[in-house]
Amino acid sequence: MRTPLLFNAFVMNTPSHLSPGLWTHPDDHGRDYKRLAHWTGLARLLEEGLFDALFIADSLGVSDVFGGNADTALQQAIHVPINDPFPLVSAMAVTTEHLGFGVTASVSYDHPVPFARRITTLDHLTDGRIGWNIVTSSLASAARNFGRTQLDHDARYELAEEFASVCYKLWEASWEDDAVRDDTKAGVYADPAKVHPIHHAGRFFEVPGIHLSEPSPQRTPLLFQAGASERGRRFAARHAECVFVGAPSKTVLKRSVSLIRDARRAAGLDPYGIRILAEHTVIAARDLATAQERLNAYRAHASASGALALMSGWIGHDLSRYGLDEPFRHIESNGIRTAVEAMSSADPNKVWTIGEIASWCGIGGLSPLSVGGPGEVADSLESWAEETDIDGFNLSYAVLPGSFRDFIEHAVPELQRRGLYKKSYAEGTLRRKLFGRDRLDAPHPAGLARAEMAASSRESRQSRKAEEPA
């Protein structure tokens, strides 16, 4: 187990993220998602608590599988309404100095040219604290809204490979490190000889020109990815620096971590050259009894229909067709079967009902739940890290921002005492804080893009010099 562990806060620009119904709890302020002060206050709290990053999920579609429509999603605020996460970052960066920002953005419905510029802009404005969670968008409702036919699973990753490749060329291979002269006396801001078109022509994109933005502190943002399929793991092994995984049991999580590290080995890369973070929900308090009281109060606000709508969207199967007392074994869906069997791994003979599934997913979605005072929470997180080989946690919440405040107040000091949580921030960019460097180097594709550009530039300059008259 690598220590200290990494800790991200897992949120979404919407009233309710992974605890359906908890937006009705008096201590929850998720409905303030439209107010900038809500986000700047959260960022300050997380930085005071020495969180590594704020990880912002996103979706371009609506969960309309449950009941065959979006009614429950709208009634229970299941990821709708949802606002764009990108504009939040600049404001939160102004109020913080060290907190990183991982922003989810899909390759399926964007174009590399404007996207690369948005990321470079944020990397400048945050002094290098931006990360990109690369997703491919699986919701059919998103494809319909963009007037497109959804690509199949593997084709979406082929698109992602090319999208990322174009971005790397723009970020790393267009502007040389000393292209910006900013010379007021000579009247030259950038040296044209050191700014290069990328000449990309592929299956999905054709981008002949230059990157519109000058190089930012990291150039390429810190790269997150969360693919759980075999194809997704291969993509993560090649591209990701941090991998986000979700599993409701240690057995399943350990297997997922092992498969990701195996994918890195198969690609000829250091299996421990990436950081793997697991989704987890913590209910912390001064002691176990108080934490349990909080959990019971939260469960009283949890929405069964909302949880099942959330689950239906994940598995692509309408759970409204079944009664709450009905056993899950009557449902022909590999997704739900796998999920519930993982949940009951400690007791493989247990038969779960739809109602019990809804109860489980009502607090933190499918993530594991650690409840207790400082010692119980620290014991739980330490055991998850030791037994599954993860590098840290993406912490979900029950109420916002209370769950994070409770974690910082009650769990962090004990985790620090055990050497599991840092006591201060490292200086520099988000990548430097996590990996000790600002830039990506070969064999990462971004590093290779920069190396190819450098080699090409040297050859061009040598050729021009050879042509000059003696």
C-alpha positions as CSV (number, residue, x, y, z in Angstrom):
1,M,0.0,0.0,0.0
2,R,1.4,3.3,-1.1
3,T,1.1,6.1,1.5
4,P,-0.1,8.7,2.0
5,L,-3.3,7.8,0.2
6,L,-4.9,10.1,-2.3
7,F,-8.3,11.6,-1.6
8,N,-10.7,13.3,-4.1
9,A,-14.1,14.7,-3.5
10,F,-16.6,13.2,-6.0
11,V,-19.4,15.6,-7.0
12,M,-21.6,16.7,-9.9
13,N,-23.0,20.1,-11.0
14,T,-26.6,19.0,-10.1
15,P,-28.8,18.9,-7.1
16,S,-28.3,15.2,-6.4
17,H,-25.4,13.0,-7.3
18,L,-25.2,9.5,-5.8
19,S,-27.6,9.6,-2.8
20,P,-31.1,9.9,-4.3
21,G,-33.5,11.6,-2.1
22,L,-30.9,13.2,0.2
23,W,-31.5,16.6,-1.5
24,T,-34.5,16.8,0.8
25,H,-32.4,16.5,3.9
26,P,-32.2,19.8,5.8
27,D,-28.4,19.6,6.0
28,D,-28.0,19.1,2.3
29,H,-27.2,22.1,0.1
30,G,-27.1,20.4,-3.2
31,R,-29.9,22.6,-4.5
32,D,-27.5,25.5,-4.3
33,Y,-25.6,24.1,-7.2
34,K,-26.6,27.2,-9.3
35,R,-24.8,29.5,-6.9
36,L,-21.2,30.3,-7.3
37,A,-20.7,30.7,-3.6
38,H,-21.8,27.1,-3.1
39,W,-18.8,25.9,-5.2
40,T,-16.2,28.3,-4.0
41,G,-17.1,27.5,-0.4
42,L,-16.8,23.8,-1.1
43,A,-13.4,24.3,-2.8
44,R,-12.1,26.2,0.2
45,L,-13.4,23.5,2.6
46,L,-11.7,20.8,0.6
47,E,-8.4,22.7,0.5
48,E,-8.5,23.3,4.2
49,G,-9.0,19.5,4.5
50,L,-6.0,18.9,2.2
51,F,-8.0,17.0,-0.4
52,D,-6.0,16.3,-3.6
53,A,-8.7,17.2,-6.0
54,L,-12.4,17.9,-6.6
55,F,-13.5,15.3,-9.2
56,I,-16.6,16.6,-11.1
57,A,-18.7,14.0,-12.9
58,D,-20.9,14.9,-15.8
59,S,-23.5,13.5,-18.2
60,L,-24.9,14.7,-21.5
61,G,-28.0,12.5,-21.4
62,V,-30.9,11.8,-19.0
63,S,-31.6,8.5,-17.2
64,D,-34.8,7.5,-18.9
65,V,-34.8,3.7,-18.5
66,F,-36.8,3.5,-15.3
67,G,-40.5,3.4,-16.3
68,G,-39.5,4.1,-19.9
69,N,-39.2,7.8,-19.4
70,A,-37.4,10.6,-17.5
71,D,-40.2,11.3,-15.0
72,T,-38.6,9.8,-11.9
73,A,-35.2,11.3,-12.8
74,L,-36.8,14.7,-13.0
75,Q,-38.9,14.3,-9.9
76,Q,-35.9,13.0,-7.8
77,A,-33.2,15.1,-9.5
78,I,-31.3,12.0,-10.7
79,H,-28.5,13.8,-12.6
80,V,-31.0,16.3,-14.1
81,P,-31.1,19.2,-14.1
82,I,-27.4,19.3,-14.7
83,N,-25.1,22.2,-15.6
84,D,-21.7,22.4,-17.3
85,P,-18.8,21.7,-14.9
86,F,-16.2,23.7,-16.8
87,P,-17.2,27.3,-15.7
88,L,-17.0,26.2,-12.1
89,V,-13.3,25.7,-12.2
90,S,-12.1,29.3,-12.7
91,A,-14.1,30.6,-9.8
92,M,-12.9,27.8,-7.5
93,A,-9.3,28.3,-8.5
94,V,-9.4,31.9,-7.5
95,T,-10.3,30.9,-3.9
96,T,-7.8,28.1,-3.6
97,E,-4.0,27.6,-4.2
98,H,-3.5,23.9,-4.2
99,L,-6.7,22.0,-4.8
100,G,-6.8,20.1,-8.1
101,F,-9.8,19.9,-10.4
102,G,-10.7,16.8,-12.4
103,V,-13.4,17.7,-15.0
104,T,-15.3,15.0,-16.9
105,A,-15.7,15.6,-20.6
106,S,-16.9,13.3,-23.3
107,V,-15.1,12.7,-26.6
108,S,-18.3,11.6,-28.2
109,Y,-20.0,15.0,-28.7
110,D,-17.1,17.4,-28.8
111,H,-14.3,18.4,-31.2
112,P,-10.6,18.3,-30.2
113,V,-9.8,21.9,-31.4
114,P,-12.2,23.8,-29.1
115,F,-11.9,21.3,-26.3
116,A,-8.1,21.5,-26.3
117,R,-8.3,25.3,-26.0
118,R,-10.8,25.1,-23.1
119,I,-8.4,22.8,-21.2
120,T,-5.3,25.0,-22.0
121,T,-7.3,28.0,-20.8
122,L,-8.1,26.3,-17.5
123,D,-4.6,25.0,-17.0
124,H,-3.3,28.6,-17.3
125,L,-6.0,30.0,-15.0
126,T,-5.4,27.4,-12.4
127,D,-1.6,27.5,-12.6
128,G,-1.6,23.9,-13.7
129,R,-4.2,22.3,-11.5
130,I,-6.6,20.9,-14.1
131,G,-7.3,17.3,-14.9
132,W,-9.4,15.6,-17.6
133,N,-11.6,12.6,-16.9
134,I,-11.9,11.0,-20.4
135,V,-15.3,9.4,-21.0
136,T,-17.1,8.1,-24.1
137,S,-20.8,8.6,-23.2
138,S,-22.9,5.5,-23.2
139,L,-26.3,7.0,-22.7
140,A,-28.6,6.5,-25.7
141,S,-30.5,9.7,-24.8
142,A,-27.3,11.7,-25.3
143,A,-26.8,10.3,-28.8
144,R,-30.4,11.1,-29.7
145,N,-30.1,14.7,-28.5
146,F,-27.0,15.2,-30.7
147,G,-28.9,13.7,-33.7
148,R,-26.4,10.8,-33.9
149,T,-26.5,7.1,-34.0
150,Q,-24.6,5.8,-31.0
151,L,-21.4,4.0,-31.8
152,D,-20.9,0.6,-30.3
153,H,-18.7,0.1,-27.3
154,D,-15.3,-0.6,-29.0
155,A,-15.9,2.1,-31.7
156,R,-16.4,4.6,-29.0
157,Y,-12.9,3.8,-27.7
158,E,-11.5,4.0,-31.2
159,L,-12.9,7.5,-31.3
160,A,-11.5,8.2,-27.9
161,E,-8.0,7.1,-29.1
162,E,-8.1,9.5,-32.0
163,F,-9.6,12.4,-30.0
164,A,-6.9,12.1,-27.4
165,S,-4.2,11.8,-30.1
166,V,-5.3,15.1,-31.7
167,C,-5.4,16.8,-28.3
168,Y,-1.8,15.6,-27.5
169,K,-0.6,16.9,-30.8
170,L,-2.2,20.3,-30.1
171,W,-1.0,20.5,-26.5
172,E,2.4,19.1,-27.0
173,A,3.5,19.3,-30.7
174,S,2.3,22.6,-31.9
175,W,4.2,25.2,-29.9
176,E,7.8,24.7,-29.0
177,D,8.8,25.5,-25.4
178,D,10.5,28.8,-26.4
179,A,8.0,29.8,-29.1
180,V,6.6,32.6,-27.0
181,R,9.1,35.5,-26.9
182,D,6.9,38.2,-25.5
183,D,9.5,40.7,-26.8
184,T,8.0,44.2,-26.5
185,K,11.1,45.9,-28.0
186,A,11.2,43.7,-31.1
187,G,7.4,43.7,-31.3
188,V,7.4,39.9,-31.5
189,Y,5.1,37.9,-29.2
190,A,5.5,34.5,-30.7
191,D,8.2,33.1,-33.1
192,P,6.3,31.7,-36.2
193,A,9.1,29.3,-36.9
194,K,8.5,27.6,-33.6
195,V,4.7,27.2,-33.9
196,H,3.7,24.2,-36.1
197,P,0.6,22.9,-37.7
198,I,-0.2,19.3,-36.6
199,H,-1.4,18.0,-40.0
200,H,-3.7,15.4,-38.5
201,A,-5.9,13.4,-40.9
202,G,-7.7,10.4,-39.4
203,R,-10.9,8.4,-39.4
204,F,-12.9,10.8,-37.2
205,F,-11.1,14.1,-37.3
206,E,-9.1,16.3,-39.7
207,V,-7.1,19.0,-38.0
208,P,-4.4,20.6,-40.3
209,G,-3.5,23.7,-38.3
210,I,-1.9,24.9,-35.1
211,H,-3.1,25.0,-31.5
212,L,-4.7,28.3,-30.8
213,S,-3.3,28.7,-27.3
214,E,0.2,29.0,-26.1
215,P,1.6,26.2,-23.8
216,S,0.2,26.0,-20.3
217,P,2.0,24.8,-17.2
218,Q,1.1,21.1,-17.7
219,R,0.4,21.3,-21.4
220,T,-1.5,18.1,-21.2
221,P,-3.9,18.0,-18.2
222,L,-3.6,15.3,-15.6
223,L,-5.5,12.4,-17.2
224,F,-8.2,10.4,-15.5
225,Q,-10.1,7.5,-16.9
226,A,-12.7,5.0,-15.6
227,G,-13.2,2.3,-18.2
228,A,-14.1,-1.1,-16.5
229,S,-14.3,-3.2,-19.7
230,E,-11.4,-5.0,-21.2
231,R,-11.2,-2.4,-24.0
232,G,-11.5,0.4,-21.4
233,R,-8.7,-1.1,-19.3
234,R,-6.4,-1.2,-22.4
235,F,-7.3,2.5,-23.1
236,A,-6.6,3.4,-19.4
237,A,-3.3,1.5,-19.5
238,R,-2.2,3.5,-22.5
239,H,-3.5,7.0,-21.5
240,A,-4.5,7.4,-17.9
241,E,-2.4,8.6,-15.0
242,C,-5.2,8.1,-12.5
243,V,-7.9,5.4,-12.9
244,F,-11.2,5.7,-11.1
245,V,-12.8,2.4,-10.2
246,G,-16.0,1.5,-8.4
247,A,-16.9,-1.8,-6.7
248,P,-19.1,-2.6,-3.7
249,S,-16.9,-5.4,-2.3
250,K,-13.2,-5.9,-1.7
251,T,-13.2,-9.1,-3.7
252,V,-14.5,-7.3,-6.8
253,L,-12.4,-4.2,-6.3
254,K,-9.2,-6.3,-5.9
255,R,-9.9,-8.1,-9.1
256,S,-10.5,-4.8,-10.9
257,V,-7.3,-3.3,-9.7
258,S,-5.4,-6.4,-10.6
259,L,-6.8,-6.3,-14.2
260,I,-5.8,-2.7,-14.6
261,R,-2.2,-3.3,-13.4
262,D,-2.1,-6.4,-15.7
263,A,-3.1,-4.2,-18.6
264,R,-0.2,-1.9,-17.8
265,R,2.2,-4.9,-17.8
266,A,0.8,-6.1,-21.1
267,A,1.5,-2.7,-22.6
268,G,5.1,-2.8,-21.3
269,L,4.5,-0.2,-18.7
270,D,5.1,0.0,-15.0
271,P,1.9,-1.4,-13.3
272,Y,2.4,1.0,-10.4
273,G,3.1,4.0,-12.7
274,I,-0.6,5.0,-12.3
275,R,-2.8,5.8,-9.3
276,I,-6.0,3.8,-8.8
277,L,-8.7,5.5,-6.8
278,A,-11.8,3.7,-5.6
279,E,-15.2,5.2,-5.1
280,H,-16.2,5.2,-1.4
281,T,-18.7,6.9,0.9
282,V,-17.9,7.8,4.5
283,I,-20.3,8.8,7.3
284,A,-18.0,10.1,10.0
285,A,-18.7,11.5,13.4
286,R,-17.1,11.9,16.9
287,D,-18.1,8.3,17.7
288,L,-19.8,5.2,16.2
289,A,-23.2,5.8,17.8
290,T,-23.4,9.4,16.5
291,A,-22.3,8.2,13.0
292,Q,-25.0,5.5,13.0
293,E,-27.6,8.0,14.0
294,R,-26.6,10.2,11.1
295,L,-26.8,7.2,8.7
296,N,-30.3,6.3,10.0
297,A,-31.4,9.9,9.5
298,Y,-30.0,9.9,5.9
299,R,-31.7,6.7,5.1
300,A,-35.0,8.2,6.2
301,H,-34.7,10.7,3.3
302,A,-33.4,8.2,0.7
303,S,-35.6,7.6,-2.3
304,A,-36.2,4.0,-3.3
305,S,-37.6,5.0,-6.7
306,G,-34.7,7.4,-7.2
307,A,-32.2,4.7,-6.4
308,L,-33.8,2.3,-8.8
309,A,-33.9,4.9,-11.5
310,L,-30.2,5.5,-11.0
311,M,-29.5,1.8,-11.1
312,S,-31.8,1.2,-14.1
313,G,-29.8,3.8,-16.1
314,W,-26.5,2.1,-15.1
315,I,-27.5,-1.4,-16.1
316,G,-29.9,-0.5,-19.0
317,H,-32.8,-2.5,-17.5
318,D,-36.1,-1.1,-16.2
319,L,-36.4,-2.0,-12.6
320,S,-39.8,-0.4,-12.3
321,R,-41.3,-3.7,-13.6
322,Y,-40.6,-5.5,-10.4
323,G,-42.0,-5.2,-6.9
324,L,-39.8,-4.2,-4.0
325,D,-40.1,-7.6,-2.4
326,E,-39.2,-9.5,-5.6
327,P,-35.9,-11.4,-5.6
328,F,-33.3,-10.1,-8.0
329,R,-32.8,-13.6,-9.5
330,H,-35.9,-13.1,-11.6
331,I,-34.2,-10.3,-13.5
332,E,-32.3,-11.4,-16.6
333,S,-29.6,-8.8,-16.5
334,N,-25.9,-9.5,-16.2
335,G,-25.3,-6.0,-14.9
336,I,-27.7,-6.2,-11.9
337,R,-26.7,-9.8,-11.2
338,T,-23.0,-8.9,-11.1
339,A,-23.6,-5.9,-8.9
340,V,-25.7,-7.6,-6.4
341,E,-23.6,-10.7,-6.2
342,A,-20.6,-8.4,-5.5
343,M,-22.7,-6.7,-2.7
344,S,-23.4,-10.0,-1.1
345,S,-19.9,-11.5,-1.6
346,A,-19.6,-12.0,2.2
347,D,-22.8,-14.1,2.2
348,P,-23.2,-15.7,-1.3
349,N,-26.3,-17.5,-0.2
350,K,-28.3,-14.3,0.5
351,V,-31.1,-13.6,-2.0
352,W,-31.4,-9.8,-2.5
353,T,-34.7,-8.2,-3.2
354,I,-35.3,-5.1,-5.4
355,G,-36.1,-3.1,-2.2
356,E,-32.8,-4.1,-0.6
357,I,-30.9,-3.1,-3.8
358,A,-32.7,0.3,-3.6
359,S,-31.7,0.6,0.0
360,W,-28.0,-0.1,-0.8
361,C,-27.9,2.4,-3.6
362,G,-29.7,5.1,-1.7
363,I,-26.6,6.2,0.1
364,G,-23.6,6.7,-2.2
365,G,-24.8,4.6,-5.1
366,L,-23.0,1.3,-5.4
367,S,-20.0,2.5,-3.5
368,P,-18.9,0.8,-0.2
369,L,-20.0,2.6,3.0
370,S,-17.7,3.3,6.0
371,V,-19.5,4.5,9.1
372,G,-18.1,5.4,12.5
373,G,-15.9,7.6,14.6
374,P,-12.3,8.4,13.7
375,G,-11.0,4.9,14.6
376,E,-13.7,3.0,12.8
377,V,-13.4,5.0,9.6
378,A,-9.6,4.9,9.6
379,D,-9.6,1.1,10.2
380,S,-12.1,0.7,7.3
381,L,-10.3,2.8,4.8
382,E,-6.9,1.3,5.7
383,S,-8.2,-2.2,5.3
384,W,-9.8,-1.4,1.9
385,A,-6.5,0.1,0.7
386,E,-4.3,-2.8,2.0
387,E,-6.5,-5.6,0.8
388,T,-7.3,-4.2,-2.7
389,D,-4.0,-2.5,-3.7
390,I,-5.6,0.8,-4.4
391,D,-3.8,4.2,-4.1
392,G,-6.7,6.2,-2.7
393,F,-10.3,7.1,-2.8
394,N,-12.9,9.2,-4.7
395,L,-15.2,10.1,-1.8
396,S,-18.9,10.4,-2.5
397,Y,-21.2,12.1,-0.1
398,A,-24.6,11.7,1.6
399,V,-25.2,15.4,2.2
400,L,-23.2,18.3,0.7
401,P,-21.0,19.7,2.1
402,G,-21.6,18.1,5.5
403,S,-20.3,14.7,4.6
404,F,-16.9,16.2,3.6
405,R,-16.8,18.5,6.6
406,D,-17.4,15.6,8.9
407,F,-14.7,13.6,7.2
408,I,-12.2,16.4,7.5
409,E,-13.1,17.1,11.2
410,H,-13.3,13.5,12.4
411,A,-11.4,11.2,10.1
412,V,-8.5,13.2,8.7
413,P,-6.6,13.7,12.0
414,E,-6.7,10.0,12.7
415,L,-5.6,9.1,9.1
416,Q,-2.8,11.6,9.4
417,R,-1.7,10.1,12.7
418,R,-1.4,6.7,10.9
419,G,0.5,8.2,8.0
420,L,-2.3,7.6,5.6
421,Y,-3.1,11.2,4.8
422,K,-0.7,14.0,3.9
423,K,-0.2,16.9,6.4
424,S,0.6,19.5,3.8
425,Y,0.4,20.1,0.1
426,A,3.4,19.7,-2.2
427,E,4.2,22.8,-4.4
428,G,3.5,23.0,-8.1
429,T,1.1,21.7,-10.6
430,L,-1.4,18.9,-10.0
431,R,0.8,16.5,-11.9
432,R,3.9,17.6,-9.9
433,K,2.0,17.1,-6.6
434,L,1.0,13.6,-7.5
435,F,3.9,12.4,-9.7
436,G,6.8,14.9,-9.1
437,R,6.8,16.3,-12.7
438,D,4.9,18.9,-14.7
439,R,4.9,17.2,-18.1
440,L,4.2,13.8,-19.6
441,D,7.1,12.0,-21.2
442,A,7.5,9.1,-23.5
443,P,6.3,6.3,-23.7
444,H,3.0,8.1,-22.9
445,P,1.4,9.2,-26.3
446,A,1.5,12.8,-25.2
447,G,5.3,12.6,-24.6
448,L,5.8,10.8,-27.9
449,A,3.9,13.6,-29.7
450,R,6.2,16.2,-28.2
451,A,9.3,14.1,-29.0
452,E,8.2,13.7,-32.6
453,M,7.7,17.4,-32.9
454,A,11.1,18.1,-31.5
455,A,12.8,15.7,-33.9
456,S,10.9,17.2,-36.8
457,S,11.8,20.7,-35.8
458,R,15.5,19.9,-35.6
459,E,15.4,18.3,-39.0
460,S,13.6,21.3,-40.5
461,R,16.1,23.8,-39.0
462,Q,19.1,21.7,-40.1
463,S,17.6,21.5,-43.6
464,R,17.1,25.3,-43.7
465,K,20.6,25.9,-42.4
466,A,22.1,23.6,-45.1
467,E,20.2,25.5,-47.8
468,E,21.6,28.9,-46.7
469,P,24.4,30.3,-48.9
470,A,27.9,29.9,-47.5
